[in-house]
Amino acid sequence: MMKKRYPLIILLAFSVFVIACEKKAEKPDEEMQAVEKTGGEAETAAYQVVEVTHGGTIKGMVTYAGAIPPKQKVAITKDLQVCGAVEHYKEDMVVSQYKSLANVVVSIANIRKGKAMDALGQTFELNQKGCLFIPHVTLVPVGKELHILNSDGILHNVHTYSEKNSPVNIAQPRFKKRITQVFKEPEIIRVACDVHNWMGAYIVVADHPYYAITDKMGNFELIGVPEGTYTLEYWQETLGKQTAEVTVPEGGTVDGNFEFAAGSGTN
């Protein structure tokens, strides 16, 4: 009697094994679907390059409501032959006689698709000349090379202060005319020279091409913007960040004028 049960027991055990294997085989497919879904969502969240055929323009001037701050002369204490060739003034608040603000970073905060990144340019440079960083605020796309030049023929030092990107602290002696850095995360990075403590600037790492820096008269322009409603961000190193909403019509131009209140903003 016991001998007759062995085939039945073996058959039941084999059936359990086959069912378990089938369930195990299903898991990779489920996991793959989850990975594919996650990848798709990540792709959707990222900036997408599309053809913008009838883009609009955001154009404006950034001004300051407070009193025009007096120019503050900087004391030159080192390498006087090179650094002292011209007078230096603080650049943290450059306000014209018309109360317009230079070096304000204007960007669209909530844009998800639009023109290609090469709209920002092909090469990106930050120069050390006359013991100043030129320009005071420079744009570079995420993942693109920023060429940092030493045109002074003396020792400089490039020291960055950032939250998302790895910090940089590199000596740049007179024979090292060019160094190259790449930043992988979007943020505004403060840069200094430890050799000449009055030298300071900002690197704006951009994850889309809709960034602009106001000129000496406070003017800026963002072109090729897809039709829609957007949040504009205005960032100034002393006054901090403010926002405003704009609606861009297809093929039209919208006013992006903005005024910083005296002492306003959060960094």
Contacts in CASP RR format, 6 or more apart in sequence:
PFRMAT RR
TARGET T0000
AUTHOR 0000-0000-0000
METHOD contacts of the structure
MODEL  1
MMKKRYPLIILLAFSVFVIACEKKAEKPDEEMQAVEKTGGEAETAAYQVV
EVTHGGTIKGMVTYAGAIPPKQKVAITKDLQVCGAVEHYKEDMVVSQYKS
LANVVVSIANIRKGKAMDALGQTFELNQKGCLFIPHVTLVPVGKELHILN
SDGILHNVHTYSEKNSPVNIAQPRFKKRITQVFKEPEIIRVACDVHNWMG
AYIVVADHPYYAITDKMGNFELIGVPEGTYTLEYWQETLGKQTAEVTVPE
GGTVDGNFEFAAGSGTN
45 112 0 8 1.000
47 111 0 8 1.000
47 112 0 8 1.000
47 113 0 8 1.000
47 114 0 8 1.000
47 207 0 8 1.000
47 208 0 8 1.000
48 112 0 8 1.000
48 113 0 8 1.000
48 114 0 8 1.000
49 113 0 8 1.000
49 114 0 8 1.000
49 115 0 8 1.000
49 116 0 8 1.000
49 117 0 8 1.000
50 113 0 8 1.000
50 114 0 8 1.000
50 115 0 8 1.000
50 226 0 8 1.000
52 114 0 8 1.000
52 115 0 8 1.000
52 224 0 8 1.000
52 225 0 8 1.000
52 226 0 8 1.000
54 227 0 8 1.000
54 250 0 8 1.000
54 251 0 8 1.000
55 223 0 8 1.000
55 224 0 8 1.000
55 225 0 8 1.000
55 226 0 8 1.000
55 227 0 8 1.000
55 248 0 8 1.000
55 250 0 8 1.000
55 251 0 8 1.000
55 252 0 8 1.000
56 223 0 8 1.000
56 224 0 8 1.000
56 225 0 8 1.000
56 226 0 8 1.000
56 227 0 8 1.000
56 248 0 8 1.000
56 249 0 8 1.000
56 250 0 8 1.000
56 251 0 8 1.000
56 252 0 8 1.000
56 253 0 8 1.000
56 254 0 8 1.000
57 221 0 8 1.000
57 222 0 8 1.000
57 223 0 8 1.000
57 224 0 8 1.000
57 225 0 8 1.000
57 248 0 8 1.000
57 251 0 8 1.000
57 252 0 8 1.000
57 253 0 8 1.000
57 254 0 8 1.000
58 108 0 8 1.000
58 221 0 8 1.000
58 222 0 8 1.000
58 225 0 8 1.000
58 230 0 8 1.000
58 232 0 8 1.000
58 246 0 8 1.000
58 248 0 8 1.000
58 253 0 8 1.000
58 254 0 8 1.000
58 256 0 8 1.000
59 220 0 8 1.000
59 221 0 8 1.000
59 222 0 8 1.000
59 253 0 8 1.000
59 254 0 8 1.000
59 255 0 8 1.000
59 256 0 8 1.000
60 219 0 8 1.000
60 220 0 8 1.000
60 221 0 8 1.000
60 255 0 8 1.000
60 256 0 8 1.000
60 257 0 8 1.000
60 258 0 8 1.000
61 100 0 8 1.000
61 214 0 8 1.000
61 217 0 8 1.000
61 218 0 8 1.000
61 219 0 8 1.000
61 220 0 8 1.000
61 257 0 8 1.000
62 100 0 8 1.000
62 101 0 8 1.000
62 104 0 8 1.000
62 106 0 8 1.000
62 214 0 8 1.000
62 218 0 8 1.000
62 220 0 8 1.000
62 234 0 8 1.000
62 236 0 8 1.000
62 257 0 8 1.000
62 258 0 8 1.000
62 259 0 8 1.000
62 260 0 8 1.000
63 98 0 8 1.000
63 99 0 8 1.000
63 100 0 8 1.000
63 101 0 8 1.000
63 218 0 8 1.000
63 257 0 8 1.000
63 258 0 8 1.000
63 259 0 8 1.000
63 260 0 8 1.000
64 93 0 8 1.000
64 95 0 8 1.000
64 99 0 8 1.000
64 100 0 8 1.000
64 101 0 8 1.000
64 239 0 8 1.000
64 259 0 8 1.000
64 260 0 8 1.000
64 262 0 8 1.000
65 99 0 8 1.000
65 259 0 8 1.000
65 260 0 8 1.000
65 261 0 8 1.000
65 262 0 8 1.000
66 99 0 8 1.000
66 261 0 8 1.000
66 262 0 8 1.000
66 263 0 8 1.000
67 262 0 8 1.000
68 95 0 8 1.000
68 97 0 8 1.000
68 99 0 8 1.000
69 93 0 8 1.000
69 95 0 8 1.000
71 89 0 8 1.000
71 90 0 8 1.000
72 89 0 8 1.000
72 90 0 8 1.000
73 87 0 8 1.000
73 88 0 8 1.000
73 89 0 8 1.000
74 88 0 8 1.000
74 89 0 8 1.000
74 90 0 8 1.000
74 198 0 8 1.000
75 198 0 8 1.000
76 83 0 8 1.000
76 84 0 8 1.000
76 88 0 8 1.000
76 131 0 8 1.000
76 198 0 8 1.000
78 195 0 8 1.000
78 196 0 8 1.000
79 131 0 8 1.000
79 152 0 8 1.000
79 154 0 8 1.000
79 196 0 8 1.000
82 130 0 8 1.000
82 131 0 8 1.000
82 152 0 8 1.000
82 153 0 8 1.000
82 154 0 8 1.000
83 130 0 8 1.000
83 131 0 8 1.000
83 152 0 8 1.000
83 196 0 8 1.000
84 130 0 8 1.000
84 131 0 8 1.000
85 130 0 8 1.000
86 130 0 8 1.000
88 131 0 8 1.000
88 132 0 8 1.000
88 198 0 8 1.000
91 103 0 8 1.000
91 136 0 8 1.000
91 200 0 8 1.000
92 237 0 8 1.000
92 238 0 8 1.000
93 101 0 8 1.000
93 236 0 8 1.000
93 238 0 8 1.000
93 239 0 8 1.000
94 101 0 8 1.000
94 102 0 8 1.000
94 103 0 8 1.000
94 136 0 8 1.000
94 216 0 8 1.000
95 101 0 8 1.000
95 102 0 8 1.000
96 102 0 8 1.000
96 216 0 8 1.000
96 217 0 8 1.000
96 218 0 8 1.000
98 217 0 8 1.000
100 214 0 8 1.000
100 216 0 8 1.000
100 217 0 8 1.000
100 218 0 8 1.000
100 219 0 8 1.000
101 214 0 8 1.000
101 218 0 8 1.000
101 236 0 8 1.000
101 260 0 8 1.000
102 214 0 8 1.000
102 215 0 8 1.000
102 216 0 8 1.000
102 217 0 8 1.000
102 218 0 8 1.000
103 136 0 8 1.000
103 137 0 8 1.000
103 213 0 8 1.000
103 214 0 8 1.000
103 236 0 8 1.000
103 237 0 8 1.000
104 213 0 8 1.000
104 214 0 8 1.000
104 218 0 8 1.000
104 220 0 8 1.000
104 234 0 8 1.000
104 235 0 8 1.000
104 236 0 8 1.000
105 137 0 8 1.000
105 188 0 8 1.000
105 202 0 8 1.000
105 204 0 8 1.000
105 211 0 8 1.000
105 212 0 8 1.000
105 213 0 8 1.000
105 233 0 8 1.000
105 234 0 8 1.000
105 235 0 8 1.000
105 236 0 8 1.000
106 211 0 8 1.000
106 212 0 8 1.000
106 213 0 8 1.000
106 214 0 8 1.000
106 220 0 8 1.000
106 222 0 8 1.000
106 232 0 8 1.000
106 233 0 8 1.000
106 234 0 8 1.000
106 235 0 8 1.000
107 206 0 8 1.000
107 210 0 8 1.000
107 211 0 8 1.000
107 212 0 8 1.000
107 232 0 8 1.000
107 233 0 8 1.000
107 235 0 8 1.000
108 208 0 8 1.000
108 210 0 8 1.000
108 222 0 8 1.000
108 225 0 8 1.000
108 230 0 8 1.000
108 231 0 8 1.000
108 232 0 8 1.000
108 233 0 8 1.000
109 230 0 8 1.000
109 231 0 8 1.000
109 232 0 8 1.000
109 233 0 8 1.000
109 243 0 8 1.000
110 230 0 8 1.000
110 231 0 8 1.000
111 208 0 8 1.000
111 210 0 8 1.000
111 225 0 8 1.000
111 226 0 8 1.000
111 230 0 8 1.000
113 226 0 8 1.000
114 208 0 8 1.000
114 209 0 8 1.000
114 210 0 8 1.000
114 224 0 8 1.000
114 225 0 8 1.000
114 226 0 8 1.000
115 209 0 8 1.000
115 224 0 8 1.000
116 209 0 8 1.000
117 141 0 8 1.000
117 144 0 8 1.000
117 206 0 8 1.000
117 208 0 8 1.000
117 209 0 8 1.000
118 209 0 8 1.000
119 209 0 8 1.000
120 139 0 8 1.000
120 141 0 8 1.000
120 206 0 8 1.000
120 209 0 8 1.000
120 211 0 8 1.000
123 147 0 8 1.000
124 138 0 8 1.000
124 139 0 8 1.000
124 140 0 8 1.000
124 141 0 8 1.000
124 144 0 8 1.000
124 145 0 8 1.000
124 146 0 8 1.000
124 147 0 8 1.000
125 138 0 8 1.000
125 146 0 8 1.000
125 147 0 8 1.000
125 148 0 8 1.000
125 149 0 8 1.000
126 133 0 8 1.000
126 134 0 8 1.000
126 135 0 8 1.000
126 138 0 8 1.000
126 146 0 8 1.000
126 147 0 8 1.000
126 148 0 8 1.000
126 149 0 8 1.000
126 191 0 8 1.000
126 201 0 8 1.000
126 203 0 8 1.000
127 133 0 8 1.000
127 134 0 8 1.000
127 148 0 8 1.000
127 149 0 8 1.000
127 151 0 8 1.000
128 134 0 8 1.000
128 148 0 8 1.000
128 149 0 8 1.000
128 150 0 8 1.000
128 151 0 8 1.000
128 152 0 8 1.000
128 156 0 8 1.000
128 172 0 8 1.000
128 193 0 8 1.000
128 199 0 8 1.000
129 149 0 8 1.000
129 151 0 8 1.000
129 152 0 8 1.000
130 151 0 8 1.000
130 152 0 8 1.000
131 152 0 8 1.000
131 193 0 8 1.000
131 196 0 8 1.000
131 198 0 8 1.000
131 199 0 8 1.000
132 199 0 8 1.000
133 191 0 8 1.000
133 193 0 8 1.000
133 199 0 8 1.000
133 200 0 8 1.000
133 201 0 8 1.000
135 201 0 8 1.000
135 213 0 8 1.000
136 200 0 8 1.000
136 201 0 8 1.000
136 202 0 8 1.000
137 201 0 8 1.000
137 202 0 8 1.000
137 204 0 8 1.000
137 213 0 8 1.000
138 146 0 8 1.000
138 201 0 8 1.000
138 202 0 8 1.000
138 203 0 8 1.000
138 204 0 8 1.000
139 204 0 8 1.000
139 206 0 8 1.000
139 211 0 8 1.000
139 213 0 8 1.000
140 146 0 8 1.000
140 183 0 8 1.000
140 203 0 8 1.000
140 204 0 8 1.000
140 205 0 8 1.000
140 206 0 8 1.000
141 205 0 8 1.000
141 206 0 8 1.000
141 207 0 8 1.000
141 209 0 8 1.000
142 183 0 8 1.000
142 184 0 8 1.000
142 185 0 8 1.000
142 186 0 8 1.000
142 205 0 8 1.000
142 206 0 8 1.000
142 207 0 8 1.000
143 182 0 8 1.000
143 183 0 8 1.000
143 184 0 8 1.000
144 182 0 8 1.000
145 180 0 8 1.000
145 181 0 8 1.000
145 182 0 8 1.000
146 180 0 8 1.000
146 181 0 8 1.000
146 182 0 8 1.000
146 183 0 8 1.000
146 203 0 8 1.000
147 178 0 8 1.000
147 179 0 8 1.000
147 180 0 8 1.000
148 158 0 8 1.000
148 172 0 8 1.000
148 178 0 8 1.000
148 179 0 8 1.000
148 180 0 8 1.000
148 181 0 8 1.000
149 177 0 8 1.000
149 178 0 8 1.000
150 156 0 8 1.000
150 172 0 8 1.000
150 173 0 8 1.000
150 174 0 8 1.000
150 176 0 8 1.000
150 177 0 8 1.000
150 178 0 8 1.000
151 177 0 8 1.000
152 174 0 8 1.000
153 174 0 8 1.000
154 174 0 8 1.000
155 171 0 8 1.000
155 172 0 8 1.000
155 173 0 8 1.000
155 174 0 8 1.000
155 195 0 8 1.000
156 171 0 8 1.000
156 172 0 8 1.000
156 193 0 8 1.000
156 195 0 8 1.000
156 196 0 8 1.000
156 199 0 8 1.000
157 169 0 8 1.000
157 170 0 8 1.000
157 171 0 8 1.000
157 172 0 8 1.000
157 193 0 8 1.000
157 194 0 8 1.000
157 195 0 8 1.000
158 168 0 8 1.000
158 169 0 8 1.000
158 170 0 8 1.000
158 172 0 8 1.000
158 179 0 8 1.000
158 181 0 8 1.000
158 191 0 8 1.000
158 193 0 8 1.000
159 167 0 8 1.000
159 168 0 8 1.000
159 169 0 8 1.000
159 170 0 8 1.000
159 191 0 8 1.000
159 192 0 8 1.000
159 193 0 8 1.000
159 194 0 8 1.000
160 167 0 8 1.000
160 168 0 8 1.000
160 169 0 8 1.000
160 189 0 8 1.000
160 190 0 8 1.000
160 191 0 8 1.000
160 192 0 8 1.000
160 203 0 8 1.000
161 167 0 8 1.000
161 189 0 8 1.000
161 190 0 8 1.000
161 191 0 8 1.000
161 192 0 8 1.000
162 183 0 8 1.000
162 187 0 8 1.000
162 189 0 8 1.000
162 190 0 8 1.000
163 187 0 8 1.000
164 185 0 8 1.000
164 186 0 8 1.000
164 187 0 8 1.000
165 183 0 8 1.000
165 184 0 8 1.000
165 185 0 8 1.000
165 187 0 8 1.000
165 189 0 8 1.000
165 205 0 8 1.000
168 181 0 8 1.000
169 194 0 8 1.000
170 179 0 8 1.000
172 179 0 8 1.000
183 189 0 8 1.000
183 203 0 8 1.000
183 205 0 8 1.000
185 205 0 8 1.000
186 205 0 8 1.000
186 206 0 8 1.000
186 207 0 8 1.000
187 205 0 8 1.000
188 202 0 8 1.000
188 203 0 8 1.000
188 204 0 8 1.000
188 205 0 8 1.000
188 235 0 8 1.000
189 202 0 8 1.000
189 203 0 8 1.000
189 204 0 8 1.000
189 205 0 8 1.000
190 200 0 8 1.000
190 201 0 8 1.000
190 202 0 8 1.000
191 200 0 8 1.000
191 201 0 8 1.000
191 202 0 8 1.000
191 203 0 8 1.000
192 199 0 8 1.000
192 200 0 8 1.000
192 201 0 8 1.000
193 199 0 8 1.000
193 200 0 8 1.000
202 237 0 8 1.000
204 211 0 8 1.000
204 213 0 8 1.000
210 222 0 8 1.000
210 225 0 8 1.000
211 222 0 8 1.000
212 220 0 8 1.000
212 221 0 8 1.000
212 222 0 8 1.000
213 220 0 8 1.000
214 220 0 8 1.000
225 248 0 8 1.000
226 248 0 8 1.000
227 248 0 8 1.000
227 249 0 8 1.000
227 250 0 8 1.000
227 251 0 8 1.000
228 247 0 8 1.000
228 248 0 8 1.000
229 245 0 8 1.000
229 246 0 8 1.000
229 247 0 8 1.000
229 248 0 8 1.000
230 245 0 8 1.000
230 246 0 8 1.000
230 247 0 8 1.000
230 248 0 8 1.000
231 243 0 8 1.000
231 244 0 8 1.000
231 245 0 8 1.000
232 243 0 8 1.000
232 244 0 8 1.000
232 245 0 8 1.000
232 246 0 8 1.000
232 256 0 8 1.000
232 258 0 8 1.000
233 241 0 8 1.000
233 242 0 8 1.000
233 243 0 8 1.000
234 241 0 8 1.000
234 242 0 8 1.000
234 243 0 8 1.000
234 244 0 8 1.000
234 258 0 8 1.000
234 260 0 8 1.000
235 241 0 8 1.000
236 260 0 8 1.000
237 267 0 8 1.000
238 263 0 8 1.000
239 260 0 8 1.000
239 263 0 8 1.000
239 264 0 8 1.000
239 265 0 8 1.000
240 264 0 8 1.000
240 265 0 8 1.000
240 266 0 8 1.000
240 267 0 8 1.000
241 265 0 8 1.000
241 266 0 8 1.000
241 267 0 8 1.000
242 258 0 8 1.000
242 260 0 8 1.000
242 264 0 8 1.000
242 265 0 8 1.000
244 256 0 8 1.000
244 258 0 8 1.000
246 254 0 8 1.000
246 255 0 8 1.000
246 256 0 8 1.000
247 254 0 8 1.000
248 254 0 8 1.000
END
